[in-house]
């Protein structure tokens, strides 16, 4: 496919110079247009911004700087080269501060103009490429996903690449990582987005009903089949069929599924007629599919038929940078839903959330935040509001102040004389932590690294001490 030649707009009030500059570029692979006034230049920019603009600052109807500022304000993808007369270099420098790529001082020859425009166009190309890359890597939301971590950016890029294809996608990942969200993202990103998306959880359907759920049945096919029923395969015609927990499917049905994937046709239960449909297959499992194949629980030929484009969803513990992003999203949503005032997480709470290993992944985090919102009040989520098992990570501090610890009740005289160099363990720990924090100028993560503990431990202990002193 041929690329469209770069477009150049010449803005110059002198007809002779417009023709000269156009002539200089006649042998270059550019589409050149020329206008006389600032108004014409603005109109041309509004219709279709050129890749580069050769701009004279002295125009009959306006200052060329106004046009330059317009390009910057509208963030137009146009590299601007200023034409300036002798003695106007200071003005040209001001123009470059406003965003011009370069300036050319009159008079100039064809070679100077061509080299300057060539450099401007290359700079604009690289700038557009950089913007595109940053847009790709800076996504923190994507078709139902929430996450800006590198692990999720990799998932987004695979979906971007694979969505337009009809190739089968095999999603793996632990429970709660968002496999159905991934399948929907594939559907919504691709050309079938306006067609049906049909999801079927093979692990939630009794084995004797699964064939009917997938392929449908005709009236009288079995006891209770009072009428014809279209299965998931027929409902998804033209769209996407998502088979979740496909490893739960028995071997006999796997054989029929293999035939369906290969031919695009199937028979309803109780029917002898073949039906053909056009579906995009997406399947998922929380098991290791190769181990299932080795154990004889999953057909090897079906595995290789389905395992065309693999997507492995990372567990939440591998997306530590996304945990607070997800938690804040859930907090806002559940607070609005329940009519609560929650707005933020206390620093110690945020540290606990970040450092917990989340065996139930995103689903567990979602349930924890809902629990907090439903059972508590306030604007800030404090650590004490977290339900088990996160609450088990809280440490209860001694209630006495560090300067005047509580005195024990009178007792029999000790059998040994206390060593004045021995202090309570909690005081030794606190002094060590406070010295480390002071040494690091209040930087708790650095202090935690020196003490070889997790930063969340220091956050929790500091909050506990403050609560005890209060």
LUMDREN-988066 format. One record per residue (C-alpha): residue in one letter; x, y, z; residue number from 1. Coordinates in steps of 0.001 Angstrom, whole numbers. Layout:
N
{site "A", {X, Y, Z}, NUM}
...
This chain:
470
{site "X", {0, 0, 0}, 1}
{site "X", {1471, 3356, -1082}, 2}
{site "X", {1956, 6070, 1497}, 3}
{site "X", {378, 9456, 887}, 4}
{site "X", {3094, 12055, 90}, 5}
{site "X", {3703, 14626, 2842}, 6}
{site "X", {1741, 17850, 2455}, 7}
{site "X", {3380, 21291, 2598}, 8}
{site "X", {1531, 24582, 3068}, 9}
{site "X", {3317, 27786, 1994}, 10}
{site "X", {1983, 30965, 3645}, 11}
{site "X", {3521, 33970, 1844}, 12}
{site "X", {1892, 37226, 755}, 13}
{site "X", {4181, 37728, -2259}, 14}
{site "X", {2941, 35889, -5341}, 15}
{site "X", {6429, 35875, -6850}, 16}
{site "X", {7941, 34243, -3742}, 17}
{site "X", {5092, 31725, -3493}, 18}
{site "X", {5881, 30632, -7038}, 19}
{site "X", {9633, 30544, -6327}, 20}
{site "X", {9226, 28388, -3205}, 21}
{site "X", {6777, 26087, -4982}, 22}
{site "X", {9303, 25743, -7801}, 23}
{site "X", {12053, 24854, -5331}, 24}
{site "X", {9887, 21921, -4138}, 25}
{site "X", {8609, 20807, -7544}, 26}
{site "X", {11045, 17898, -7737}, 27}
{site "X", {10357, 16729, -4159}, 28}
{site "X", {7740, 14038, -3328}, 29}
{site "X", {5431, 16561, -1652}, 30}
{site "X", {1908, 17837, -2148}, 31}
{site "X", {2395, 21608, -2095}, 32}
{site "X", {-305, 24221, -1544}, 33}
{site "X", {237, 27984, -1240}, 34}
{site "X", {-1926, 30742, 289}, 35}
{site "X", {-1540, 34515, 527}, 36}
{site "X", {-3197, 35554, 3812}, 37}
{site "X", {-3428, 34455, 7410}, 38}
{site "X", {-7154, 33842, 7087}, 39}
{site "X", {-6550, 31476, 4187}, 40}
{site "X", {-3862, 29709, 6213}, 41}
{site "X", {-6227, 29185, 9167}, 42}
{site "X", {-8908, 27845, 6842}, 43}
{site "X", {-6431, 25411, 5286}, 44}
{site "X", {-5325, 24254, 8750}, 45}
{site "X", {-8933, 23661, 9730}, 46}
{site "X", {-9665, 21611, 6588}, 47}
{site "X", {-6628, 19375, 6729}, 48}
{site "X", {-3499, 20202, 8777}, 49}
{site "X", {-393, 19829, 6587}, 50}
{site "X", {2641, 17862, 7671}, 51}
{site "X", {4750, 21033, 7451}, 52}
{site "X", {4097, 24737, 6955}, 53}
{site "X", {6430, 27391, 5547}, 54}
{site "X", {5225, 30549, 7300}, 55}
{site "X", {6100, 34186, 6634}, 56}
{site "X", {5562, 36189, 9832}, 57}
{site "X", {4623, 39377, 7949}, 58}
{site "X", {1185, 38871, 6406}, 59}
{site "X", {-1284, 41514, 5166}, 60}
{site "X", {-4132, 40611, 7511}, 61}
{site "X", {-2466, 39281, 10680}, 62}
{site "X", {795, 38566, 12430}, 63}
{site "X", {2186, 35164, 11468}, 64}
{site "X", {2841, 34519, 15185}, 65}
{site "X", {-933, 34230, 15661}, 66}
{site "X", {-1001, 31328, 13208}, 67}
{site "X", {1959, 29699, 14967}, 68}
{site "X", {212, 30003, 18339}, 69}
{site "X", {-2950, 28536, 16805}, 70}
{site "X", {-991, 25468, 15689}, 71}
{site "X", {368, 25035, 19213}, 72}
{site "X", {-2947, 25659, 20954}, 73}
{site "X", {-4773, 23166, 18748}, 74}
{site "X", {-1889, 20658, 19042}, 75}
{site "X", {-1882, 20245, 15271}, 76}
{site "X", {555, 17664, 13851}, 77}
{site "X", {2274, 20331, 11734}, 78}
{site "X", {5968, 21274, 11773}, 79}
{site "X", {6301, 25027, 11255}, 80}
{site "X", {9297, 26604, 9523}, 81}
{site "X", {9460, 30409, 9806}, 82}
{site "X", {10524, 32680, 6941}, 83}
{site "X", {12254, 35780, 8234}, 84}
{site "X", {13943, 38770, 6625}, 85}
{site "X", {17409, 40089, 7351}, 86}
{site "X", {17557, 41694, 10790}, 87}
{site "X", {14551, 39771, 12138}, 88}
{site "X", {16473, 36919, 13720}, 89}
{site "X", {15321, 37877, 17241}, 90}
{site "X", {11725, 37569, 16074}, 91}
{site "X", {12482, 34160, 14594}, 92}
{site "X", {14008, 33022, 17900}, 93}
{site "X", {10816, 34113, 19662}, 94}
{site "X", {8873, 32046, 17148}, 95}
{site "X", {10929, 28976, 17971}, 96}
{site "X", {10118, 29487, 21646}, 97}
{site "X", {6461, 29355, 20572}, 98}
{site "X", {7023, 25971, 18970}, 99}
{site "X", {8408, 26601, 15467}, 100}
{site "X", {10769, 23858, 14291}, 101}
{site "X", {13267, 26157, 12546}, 102}
{site "X", {13606, 29430, 10629}, 103}
{site "X", {15073, 30395, 7262}, 104}
{site "X", {16445, 33865, 6677}, 105}
{site "X", {15771, 35468, 3269}, 106}
{site "X", {17166, 35109, 721}, 107}
{site "X", {17691, 31333, 662}, 108}
{site "X", {18271, 28832, -2117}, 109}
{site "X", {16411, 25659, -3061}, 110}
{site "X", {18870, 23353, -1316}, 111}
{site "X", {18480, 25159, 2031}, 112}
{site "X", {14683, 25005, 1806}, 113}
{site "X", {14635, 21313, 865}, 114}
{site "X", {17018, 20290, 3671}, 115}
{site "X", {15119, 22315, 6271}, 116}
{site "X", {11740, 20902, 5250}, 117}
{site "X", {13144, 17371, 5071}, 118}
{site "X", {14418, 17716, 8667}, 119}
{site "X", {11129, 19232, 9811}, 120}
{site "X", {9125, 16376, 8289}, 121}
{site "X", {11405, 13750, 9876}, 122}
{site "X", {11069, 15474, 13256}, 123}
{site "X", {7291, 15508, 12858}, 124}
{site "X", {7270, 11814, 11895}, 125}
{site "X", {9316, 10861, 14949}, 126}
{site "X", {7137, 13031, 17190}, 127}
{site "X", {3974, 11346, 15903}, 128}
{site "X", {5584, 7927, 16381}, 129}
{site "X", {6556, 8801, 19952}, 130}
{site "X", {3023, 9999, 20715}, 131}
{site "X", {1666, 6729, 19343}, 132}
{site "X", {4065, 4651, 21466}, 133}
{site "X", {3288, 6672, 24605}, 134}
{site "X", {-432, 6291, 23992}, 135}
{site "X", {56, 2527, 23677}, 136}
{site "X", {2148, 2218, 26828}, 137}
{site "X", {283, 4720, 29002}, 138}
{site "X", {-3133, 3043, 28926}, 139}
{site "X", {-4534, 2430, 32399}, 140}
{site "X", {-7983, 1391, 31145}, 141}
{site "X", {-8775, -902, 28261}, 142}
{site "X", {-12196, -2378, 27443}, 143}
{site "X", {-13072, -3196, 31058}, 144}
{site "X", {-9507, -3794, 32247}, 145}
{site "X", {-7969, -1420, 34784}, 146}
{site "X", {-4195, -1454, 34998}, 147}
{site "X", {-1157, 464, 33783}, 148}
{site "X", {1539, -2066, 34723}, 149}
{site "X", {3920, -3424, 32095}, 150}
{site "X", {2328, -6852, 32484}, 151}
{site "X", {-1069, -5455, 31475}, 152}
{site "X", {364, -3304, 28684}, 153}
{site "X", {1676, -6536, 27158}, 154}
{site "X", {-1822, -8057, 27359}, 155}
{site "X", {-3352, -4978, 25711}, 156}
{site "X", {-867, -5155, 22832}, 157}
{site "X", {-1625, -8834, 22156}, 158}
{site "X", {-5353, -8041, 22079}, 159}
{site "X", {-4725, -5094, 19736}, 160}
{site "X", {-2835, -7370, 17359}, 161}
{site "X", {-5139, -10388, 17537}, 162}
{site "X", {-8593, -8810, 17735}, 163}
{site "X", {-9063, -8325, 13981}, 164}
{site "X", {-8158, -11939, 13193}, 165}
{site "X", {-10462, -14944, 13317}, 166}
{site "X", {-7712, -17040, 14932}, 167}
{site "X", {-8739, -18883, 18110}, 168}
{site "X", {-7483, -17370, 21355}, 169}
{site "X", {-6631, -19432, 24426}, 170}
{site "X", {-6642, -17453, 27691}, 171}
{site "X", {-4956, -18842, 30795}, 172}
{site "X", {-4656, -17395, 34274}, 173}
{site "X", {-5570, -17944, 37885}, 174}
{site "X", {-9156, -17575, 39076}, 175}
{site "X", {-10126, -13949, 39474}, 176}
{site "X", {-7611, -12513, 36988}, 177}
{site "X", {-10297, -11390, 34510}, 178}
{site "X", {-10455, -14040, 31801}, 179}
{site "X", {-14007, -13127, 30762}, 180}
{site "X", {-13052, -9432, 30764}, 181}
{site "X", {-10220, -10373, 28406}, 182}
{site "X", {-12564, -12297, 26105}, 183}
{site "X", {-14970, -9352, 25968}, 184}
{site "X", {-12067, -6975, 25242}, 185}
{site "X", {-11058, -9142, 22275}, 186}
{site "X", {-14637, -9067, 21000}, 187}
{site "X", {-15073, -5310, 21480}, 188}
{site "X", {-11717, -4469, 19891}, 189}
{site "X", {-12394, -6549, 16770}, 190}
{site "X", {-14659, -6247, 13724}, 191}
{site "X", {-17367, -8440, 15341}, 192}
{site "X", {-18051, -5915, 18093}, 193}
{site "X", {-21629, -5264, 16885}, 194}
{site "X", {-22410, -9005, 16761}, 195}
{site "X", {-23270, -11226, 19762}, 196}
{site "X", {-20774, -12116, 22469}, 197}
{site "X", {-21906, -15372, 24093}, 198}
{site "X", {-20115, -16631, 27203}, 199}
{site "X", {-20550, -20135, 28570}, 200}
{site "X", {-18961, -21322, 31810}, 201}
{site "X", {-18316, -25027, 31291}, 202}
{site "X", {-17568, -25497, 34982}, 203}
{site "X", {-20994, -24254, 36086}, 204}
{site "X", {-23099, -26558, 33873}, 205}
{site "X", {-23894, -30210, 34691}, 206}
{site "X", {-22054, -32547, 32310}, 207}
{site "X", {-25252, -34126, 30986}, 208}
{site "X", {-26594, -30691, 29972}, 209}
{site "X", {-23412, -29166, 28560}, 210}
{site "X", {-23851, -30482, 25009}, 211}
{site "X", {-27334, -28989, 24861}, 212}
{site "X", {-26065, -25678, 26247}, 213}
{site "X", {-23391, -25456, 23550}, 214}
{site "X", {-25192, -26865, 20511}, 215}
{site "X", {-28878, -26624, 21474}, 216}
{site "X", {-31505, -29366, 21096}, 217}
{site "X", {-34683, -30217, 19268}, 218}
{site "X", {-38039, -30932, 20811}, 219}
{site "X", {-38202, -34425, 22357}, 220}
{site "X", {-34428, -34933, 22357}, 221}
{site "X", {-34591, -35853, 26050}, 222}
{site "X", {-36988, -35719, 28948}, 223}
{site "X", {-37993, -32111, 29509}, 224}
{site "X", {-37068, -30916, 26003}, 225}
{site "X", {-40538, -29517, 25285}, 226}
{site "X", {-39400, -27275, 22414}, 227}
{site "X", {-36480, -26552, 20132}, 228}
{site "X", {-33678, -24575, 21727}, 229}
{site "X", {-30819, -22647, 20129}, 230}
{site "X", {-27531, -23283, 21919}, 231}
{site "X", {-24611, -20947, 22525}, 232}
{site "X", {-23052, -21846, 19159}, 233}
{site "X", {-26153, -20735, 17254}, 234}
{site "X", {-26616, -17618, 19397}, 235}
{site "X", {-23033, -16531, 18681}, 236}
{site "X", {-23375, -16759, 14881}, 237}
{site "X", {-21465, -13826, 13390}, 238}
{site "X", {-19909, -12978, 16742}, 239}
{site "X", {-17746, -14512, 19459}, 240}
{site "X", {-18251, -17734, 21447}, 241}
{site "X", {-16380, -17720, 24754}, 242}
{site "X", {-15962, -21096, 26479}, 243}
{site "X", {-14740, -20473, 30008}, 244}
{site "X", {-13179, -23252, 32113}, 245}
{site "X", {-12999, -25447, 29015}, 246}
{site "X", {-10952, -27979, 30963}, 247}
{site "X", {-14143, -29056, 32749}, 248}
{site "X", {-15596, -30447, 29512}, 249}
{site "X", {-15694, -34258, 29305}, 250}
{site "X", {-13742, -36094, 26597}, 251}
{site "X", {-16784, -37160, 24550}, 252}
{site "X", {-17955, -33576, 24218}, 253}
{site "X", {-14400, -32435, 23465}, 254}
{site "X", {-14535, -34664, 20371}, 255}
{site "X", {-17690, -32908, 19154}, 256}
{site "X", {-16211, -29519, 19946}, 257}
{site "X", {-13093, -30383, 17921}, 258}
{site "X", {-15273, -31211, 14910}, 259}
{site "X", {-17177, -27939, 15387}, 260}
{site "X", {-13961, -25897, 15543}, 261}
{site "X", {-12591, -27626, 12438}, 262}
{site "X", {-15715, -27438, 10256}, 263}
{site "X", {-17798, -24588, 11696}, 264}
{site "X", {-20842, -26892, 11728}, 265}
{site "X", {-22621, -28928, 14403}, 266}
{site "X", {-25749, -30923, 15170}, 267}
{site "X", {-28239, -30049, 17859}, 268}
{site "X", {-28936, -32786, 20389}, 269}
{site "X", {-31567, -35074, 18901}, 270}
{site "X", {-31156, -33735, 15355}, 271}
{site "X", {-29556, -35241, 12253}, 272}
{site "X", {-29240, -31911, 10418}, 273}
{site "X", {-25902, -30117, 10228}, 274}
{site "X", {-25999, -26370, 10986}, 275}
{site "X", {-23195, -24039, 9926}, 276}
{site "X", {-22290, -20867, 11804}, 277}
{site "X", {-19548, -18243, 11666}, 278}
{site "X", {-18069, -17742, 15138}, 279}
{site "X", {-14791, -16534, 16620}, 280}
{site "X", {-13652, -19004, 19311}, 281}
{site "X", {-12160, -17754, 22556}, 282}
{site "X", {-11602, -20202, 25405}, 283}
{site "X", {-10099, -20023, 28863}, 284}
{site "X", {-8966, -22159, 31770}, 285}
{site "X", {-7410, -21635, 35194}, 286}
{site "X", {-5526, -24926, 34889}, 287}
{site "X", {-2261, -25706, 33111}, 288}
{site "X", {-3610, -27050, 29797}, 289}
{site "X", {-464, -29061, 28975}, 290}
{site "X", {-671, -30838, 32333}, 291}
{site "X", {-4300, -31628, 31583}, 292}
{site "X", {-3245, -33065, 28211}, 293}
{site "X", {-509, -35148, 29867}, 294}
{site "X", {-3012, -36429, 32445}, 295}
{site "X", {-5391, -37523, 29679}, 296}
{site "X", {-8148, -35112, 30742}, 297}
{site "X", {-7893, -32864, 27662}, 298}
{site "X", {-7555, -33961, 24042}, 299}
{site "X", {-4170, -33074, 22598}, 300}
{site "X", {-5581, -32419, 19119}, 301}
{site "X", {-8224, -30069, 20553}, 302}
{site "X", {-5575, -28257, 22576}, 303}
{site "X", {-3456, -27538, 19494}, 304}
{site "X", {-6534, -26562, 17498}, 305}
{site "X", {-7542, -24002, 20150}, 306}
{site "X", {-4091, -22876, 21297}, 307}
{site "X", {-3372, -20589, 18321}, 308}
{site "X", {-2912, -17245, 20102}, 309}
{site "X", {-2200, -17688, 23824}, 310}
{site "X", {-2828, -14896, 26328}, 311}
{site "X", {-1651, -15448, 29895}, 312}
{site "X", {-3227, -13051, 32384}, 313}
{site "X", {-858, -12090, 35205}, 314}
{site "X", {-1928, -12635, 38834}, 315}
{site "X", {-2567, -9496, 40853}, 316}
{site "X", {576, -10048, 42938}, 317}
{site "X", {2565, -9544, 39702}, 318}
{site "X", {753, -6227, 39089}, 319}
{site "X", {1605, -4431, 42330}, 320}
{site "X", {1461, -1007, 40664}, 321}
{site "X", {-2148, -1690, 39625}, 322}
{site "X", {-3481, -2656, 43061}, 323}
{site "X", {-4245, 870, 44283}, 324}
{site "X", {-5580, 1878, 40866}, 325}
{site "X", {-8065, -996, 41058}, 326}
{site "X", {-8838, -399, 44729}, 327}
{site "X", {-9603, 3283, 44136}, 328}
{site "X", {-11833, 2398, 41194}, 329}
{site "X", {-13779, -102, 43320}, 330}
{site "X", {-13950, 2321, 46259}, 331}
{site "X", {-15481, 5084, 44120}, 332}
{site "X", {-17968, 2717, 42507}, 333}
{site "X", {-19130, 990, 45687}, 334}
{site "X", {-19279, 4254, 47670}, 335}
{site "X", {-21574, 5751, 45025}, 336}
{site "X", {-23655, 2567, 44910}, 337}
{site "X", {-24055, 2381, 48708}, 338}
{site "X", {-24391, 6136, 49278}, 339}
{site "X", {-21242, 6276, 51418}, 340}
{site "X", {-18676, 9085, 51738}, 341}
{site "X", {-15471, 7082, 51239}, 342}
{site "X", {-12922, 8940, 49112}, 343}
{site "X", {-9442, 7614, 49908}, 344}
{site "X", {-7228, 5058, 51617}, 345}
{site "X", {-5041, 5880, 54602}, 346}
{site "X", {-1320, 5460, 53776}, 347}
{site "X", {-1067, 2419, 56047}, 348}
{site "X", {-4120, 874, 54359}, 349}
{site "X", {-2651, 1503, 50934}, 350}
{site "X", {597, -177, 52038}, 351}
{site "X", {-1316, -3205, 53301}, 352}
{site "X", {-3246, -3515, 50051}, 353}
{site "X", {-88, -3231, 47963}, 354}
{site "X", {1867, -5794, 49959}, 355}
{site "X", {-816, -8464, 50373}, 356}
{site "X", {-332, -11459, 48045}, 357}
{site "X", {-4004, -11620, 46825}, 358}
{site "X", {-4509, -15356, 46167}, 359}
{site "X", {-8010, -14564, 44855}, 360}
{site "X", {-6644, -11843, 42556}, 361}
{site "X", {-8842, -8960, 41323}, 362}
{site "X", {-12066, -10673, 42410}, 363}
{site "X", {-10788, -10908, 46005}, 364}
{site "X", {-9713, -7251, 46011}, 365}
{site "X", {-13133, -6261, 44718}, 366}
{site "X", {-14854, -8222, 47489}, 367}
{site "X", {-12587, -6726, 50175}, 368}
{site "X", {-13384, -3159, 49105}, 369}
{site "X", {-17121, -3902, 48937}, 370}
{site "X", {-16954, -5369, 52460}, 371}
{site "X", {-15280, -2209, 53763}, 372}
{site "X", {-17779, 133, 52115}, 373}
{site "X", {-20846, -1803, 53244}, 374}
{site "X", {-19775, -2313, 56878}, 375}
{site "X", {-18075, 1009, 57689}, 376}
{site "X", {-18534, 4780, 57545}, 377}
{site "X", {-16163, 7659, 56889}, 378}
{site "X", {-14153, 9326, 54156}, 379}
{site "X", {-10900, 7434, 54707}, 380}
{site "X", {-10430, 3661, 54755}, 381}
{site "X", {-8314, 2885, 57824}, 382}
{site "X", {-6427, -417, 58300}, 383}
{site "X", {-8803, -1526, 61083}, 384}
{site "X", {-11662, -1567, 58559}, 385}
{site "X", {-10068, -4297, 56445}, 386}
{site "X", {-11651, -7736, 56816}, 387}
{site "X", {-9758, -10991, 57364}, 388}
{site "X", {-7315, -12162, 56208}, 389}
{site "X", {-5866, -8682, 55677}, 390}
{site "X", {-6771, -7673, 59242}, 391}
{site "X", {-4513, -10463, 60503}, 392}
{site "X", {-1528, -8450, 59226}, 393}
{site "X", {-2248, -5605, 61643}, 394}
{site "X", {17, -5356, 64687}, 395}
{site "X", {-1459, -4172, 67983}, 396}
{site "X", {989, -1786, 69674}, 397}
{site "X", {1642, -1485, 73374}, 398}
{site "X", {-822, 1025, 74808}, 399}
{site "X", {1660, 2709, 77167}, 400}
{site "X", {3586, 5771, 75958}, 401}
{site "X", {7235, 5232, 75096}, 402}
{site "X", {8441, 7752, 77678}, 403}
{site "X", {6329, 6461, 80551}, 404}
{site "X", {5503, 2809, 80030}, 405}
{site "X", {2768, 1364, 82195}, 406}
{site "X", {4080, 97, 85524}, 407}
{site "X", {3198, -3449, 86513}, 408}
{site "X", {1247, -4045, 89697}, 409}
{site "X", {3355, -4489, 92839}, 410}
{site "X", {4684, -8006, 93077}, 411}
{site "X", {7170, -9968, 95023}, 412}
{site "X", {10724, -8668, 94801}, 413}
{site "X", {12510, -10019, 91764}, 414}
{site "X", {15054, -12689, 92366}, 415}
{site "X", {17553, -10919, 90087}, 416}
{site "X", {18547, -7268, 89811}, 417}
{site "X", {17506, -5729, 86412}, 418}
{site "X", {20374, -4829, 84108}, 419}
{site "X", {20035, -1090, 83350}, 420}
{site "X", {21267, -1771, 79802}, 421}
{site "X", {18310, -4038, 79006}, 422}
{site "X", {15188, -2323, 77607}, 423}
{site "X", {11769, -3651, 76590}, 424}
{site "X", {11874, -5219, 73138}, 425}
{site "X", {9194, -2901, 71740}, 426}
{site "X", {11277, 131, 72753}, 427}
{site "X", {14448, -1252, 71147}, 428}
{site "X", {12488, -1923, 67946}, 429}
{site "X", {10968, 1546, 67898}, 430}
{site "X", {14288, 3287, 68476}, 431}
{site "X", {15895, 1282, 65667}, 432}
{site "X", {13077, 2148, 63266}, 433}
{site "X", {13085, 5845, 64184}, 434}
{site "X", {16885, 6050, 63798}, 435}
{site "X", {16647, 4459, 60346}, 436}
{site "X", {13871, 6839, 59241}, 437}
{site "X", {15798, 9864, 60536}, 438}
{site "X", {18952, 8629, 58787}, 439}
{site "X", {17010, 8446, 55516}, 440}
{site "X", {15495, 11942, 55960}, 441}
{site "X", {11993, 10549, 56421}, 442}
{site "X", {12116, 8259, 53370}, 443}
{site "X", {10332, 5170, 54679}, 444}
{site "X", {11015, 2842, 51703}, 445}
{site "X", {14768, 3561, 52029}, 446}
{site "X", {14612, 3020, 55795}, 447}
{site "X", {12781, -255, 55249}, 448}
{site "X", {15509, -1372, 52832}, 449}
{site "X", {18179, -656, 55458}, 450}
{site "X", {16209, -2604, 58076}, 451}
{site "X", {15493, -5403, 55563}, 452}
{site "X", {11738, -5260, 56159}, 453}
{site "X", {8749, -4342, 54002}, 454}
{site "X", {7831, -619, 53912}, 455}
{site "X", {4277, -1536, 54926}, 456}
{site "X", {5652, -2851, 58233}, 457}
{site "X", {7052, 589, 59059}, 458}
{site "X", {3857, 2365, 58003}, 459}
{site "X", {1775, 78, 60231}, 460}
{site "X", {4045, 431, 63243}, 461}
{site "X", {4200, 4235, 62969}, 462}
{site "X", {431, 4457, 62774}, 463}
{site "X", {102, 2071, 65711}, 464}
{site "X", {2458, 4207, 67809}, 465}
{site "X", {543, 7378, 66929}, 466}
{site "X", {-2735, 5702, 67881}, 467}
{site "X", {-1229, 4564, 71188}, 468}
{site "X", {-11, 8062, 71992}, 469}
{site "X", {-3429, 9481, 71119}, 470}
